[in-house]
């Protein structure tokens, strides 16, 4: 059966667009993006969903008094939509353990660094790249991983390194990591999941042939 995918977003939706393009080009095998859910009203990602003919929903963080209350409401929405895979694509809300408990090894996140570097609470968006440049690393990149109750602590599915240049700014590094790593790794990981080719053994993710 084709896996139903929900993509969670908060902003412009560039990673969402990479998934939409991959689906259009037949690169997501046995999966379809069934819903795009935004944590912010007016996010441009919703326009991307509409342009692609994908059902879009808004579940604003400001409507809830806590992340836990929002997570519980999100889980109900996902279950009502009969979602098989949840993809966090630039989603700026830290969901509580109810999400991973309801979808064990079925929530995927892309992080713009090589975990365990520059990850965890407080490391998001440009803050990740600012920290990498301040530290002086020569390589950064992106990580796609399963989501657990620990922020950025779930089993790693795939990583790709990207060179850090001497004249990089946080913005230029962010752009290169998106283009060279995030937009490639995320659709590949989603397709592997939808083909039932990802097996989790403790902290290790095995890709089955």
C-alpha positions in Angstrom: 0.0 0.0 0.0 1.2 3.5 -0.8 2.4 5.3 2.3 0.6 8.5 3.2 3.1 11.3 4.1 2.5 14.5 6.1 5.1 17.2 5.9 5.2 19.7 8.8 6.5 23.2 8.0 6.8 26.6 9.6 8.1 28.9 6.9 9.1 29.1 3.3 9.1 25.3 2.6 12.2 24.8 0.5 12.6 21.3 1.8 8.9 20.7 1.2 9.5 21.8 -2.4 12.4 19.3 -2.7 9.9 16.6 -1.7 7.2 17.8 -4.1 9.7 17.9 -6.9 11.0 14.4 -6.0 7.4 13.1 -6.0 6.7 14.7 -9.3 9.8 13.1 -10.8 8.9 9.6 -9.5 11.7 9.6 -7.0 9.5 8.9 -4.0 8.7 5.2 -4.5 5.5 3.9 -2.9 4.7 7.2 -1.1 2.6 10.3 -1.6 2.5 13.6 0.2 -1.1 13.5 1.5 -0.9 16.6 3.7 1.1 19.7 4.5 0.6 21.0 8.0 2.0 24.5 9.0 2.6 25.7 12.5 2.2 29.3 11.3 -0.6 31.0 9.4 0.5 32.5 6.1 3.6 30.4 5.7 4.7 30.3 2.1 5.0 26.5 2.3 1.2 26.5 2.3 1.3 28.2 -1.1 3.7 25.5 -2.4 1.2 22.9 -1.2 -1.7 24.6 -3.0 0.3 24.9 -6.2 1.1 21.2 -6.1 -2.6 20.3 -5.4 -1.7 18.9 -1.9 -4.2 19.3 1.0 -2.9 21.9 3.4 -3.7 22.6 7.1 -2.8 25.1 9.7 -2.2 24.2 13.3 -0.8 27.4 14.8 1.5 27.1 17.8 0.0 30.2 19.3 -3.4 28.5 19.6 -2.0 26.2 22.4 -0.7 27.0 25.9 2.1 24.4 25.6 4.1 22.3 23.1 2.5 19.2 24.7 -1.0 20.4 24.1 -0.1 21.2 20.5 1.6 17.8 20.1 -1.5 15.9 21.3 -3.7 17.9 18.8 -1.2 17.2 16.0 -1.2 13.4 16.7 -5.0 13.4 16.5 -4.9 15.2 13.2 -2.3 12.8 11.8 -4.3 9.8 12.9 -7.5 11.3 11.4 -5.6 11.8 8.1 -4.4 8.2 8.3 -0.7 9.3 8.0 2.0 6.7 7.8 5.1 8.9 7.8 5.6 12.4 9.3 8.4 14.6 7.9 9.6 17.6 9.8 10.8 20.0 7.0 11.9 23.3 8.6 9.3 22.9 11.3 10.2 25.2 14.2 8.2 23.5 17.0 9.9 21.1 19.4 7.2 18.4 19.8 6.9 16.4 23.0 7.3 12.6 23.3 3.7 11.9 22.3 4.6 12.3 18.6 7.4 9.8 18.6 5.4 7.4 20.8 2.5 7.5 18.4 4.7 7.2 15.3 7.8 5.2 16.5 10.5 5.2 13.8 8.0 7.0 11.5 8.9 10.6 12.1 11.9 11.9 10.0 13.7 15.2 10.5 16.4 17.0 8.5 18.9 19.0 10.5 21.4 21.4 8.9 24.6 20.1 10.5 26.4 16.8 11.0 24.9 15.5 14.2 26.1 15.3 17.0 27.7 18.6 16.1 25.6 21.8 16.5 22.4 20.1 17.4 19.9 19.9 20.2 17.7 22.6 21.8 18.4 26.1 20.6 20.2 25.0 17.4 17.9 25.7 14.5 17.9 27.8 11.3 20.7 30.2 10.9 21.8 29.6 14.5 23.3 26.3 13.4 25.4 27.9 10.7 26.5 30.8 12.9 27.7 28.3 15.5 29.6 26.2 12.9 31.4 29.3 11.6 32.2 30.6 15.0 33.7 27.2 15.8 35.8 27.3 12.7 34.9 23.8 11.3 36.0 23.0 7.7 33.1 20.6 7.1 29.5 20.9 7.9 26.5 19.3 6.2 23.1 17.8 6.9 21.6 14.9 8.8 18.4 13.0 8.3 17.3 11.1 11.3 14.4 9.5 13.0 12.7 11.6 15.7 12.7 10.4 19.3 11.8 12.2 22.6 15.4 13.5 22.7 15.8 16.6 20.6 18.0 15.7 17.5 18.9 12.5 19.3 17.2 9.8 17.2 18.9 7.2 15.0 20.7 8.7 12.0 19.4 7.6 8.5 21.8 9.5 6.3 24.4 12.3 6.4 26.2 14.3 3.8 29.1 16.6 4.3 29.5 20.1 2.7 32.7 22.1 2.6 32.8 25.4 4.7 34.5 28.1 2.7 36.7 30.9 4.2 34.4 33.6 3.1 31.2 31.9 4.1 28.4 33.8 5.9 25.7 31.9 7.8 23.4 32.7 4.9 25.8 31.4 2.2 26.6 28.2 4.2 22.9 27.6 4.8 22.1 27.9 1.0 25.0 25.5 0.1 24.0 22.9 2.7 20.4 23.0 1.5 21.3 22.7 -2.2 24.1 20.1 -1.8 22.7 18.0 1.1 19.3 18.6 2.5 17.4 18.6 -0.8 19.0 15.4 -1.8 19.1 13.4 1.5 15.5 14.1 2.6 13.7 12.7 -0.5 16.0 9.7 -0.6 15.3 8.9 3.1 11.5 9.4 2.6 11.6 7.0 -0.4 13.5 4.4 1.5 11.0 4.5 4.3 8.1 4.2 1.9 9.7 1.1 0.4 10.1 -0.4 3.9 13.9 -0.4 3.4 14.8 1.2 6.7 15.4 -1.0 9.7 16.3 0.4 13.2 18.5 -1.7 15.4 19.2 0.3 18.6 20.8 3.5 17.4 21.7 2.0 14.0 19.6 2.4 10.9 20.2 -0.4 8.3 19.2 0.2 4.7 17.8 -3.1 3.3 18.3 -4.0 -0.3 
